[in-house]
Amino acid sequence: MRQQLSRWGMPVAIDDAELLVTELATNVLKHVGEGAPATLVLEWRDERVRVEVHDKSGTVPTLKSAMCEEECGRGLHLLATVAMDWGAVLTAAGKAVWCEIPLDIGRSCRRIERAVEAMELYQGGCGGRGRSRDVGLDESAIELIADLLHWTAARGHDPDDILDLAQMYYEAEADASQPSA
């Protein structure tokens, strides 16, 4: 799975796919039986990767609530939380449990979440308290970028070159996340 997603140029989907495949494979072991044959299918569909695990059981899993003290029963909740969509279908040989992982959405969300965390830390360290969250984060972003430019200049780099490289990197990632025509 890792190799195929890497070949497709989708390293952003690997961690989520690995987690979900592990969960689906564990369900086969627990509910169908150790040593039971299973097949993993990966399919690239537009802006998502579809992961399917086929097994010989005709029992379709259902989402159940798990009590706090129970060790099992949370796998499908994890699947429902991480995946964009999921389900199970009966097949001629048993069933297939599938889920879909977003590609570009996941990448931009992770980057945005990391940026927000960095800005909140930076804002807190620069006395940004008392401002509204969004205004404070915008000002903190500007201050952080300016500080990084000072830092690069102190190390002998041209701040304009750094800004140009950062802009090119950003645009390349933004272009890569757009669906191709």
HELIX and SHEET records of a PDB file:
HELIX    1   1 ARG A    2  ARG A    7  1                                   6    
HELIX    2   2 PRO A   11  HIS A   31  1                                  21    
HELIX    3   3 GLY A   75  VAL A   82  1                                   8    
HELIX    4   4 ASP A  104  GLY A  125  1                                  22    
HELIX    5   5 ARG A  133  ALA A  154  1                                  22    
HELIX    6   6 PRO A  159  ALA A  176  1                                  18    
SHEET    1   A 4 ALA A  38  ARG A  45  0                                        
SHEET    2   A 4 ARG A  48  ASP A  55 -1                                        
SHEET    3   A 4 GLY A  94  PRO A 102 -1                                        
SHEET    4   A 4 ASP A  85  THR A  91 -1                                        
END                                                                             
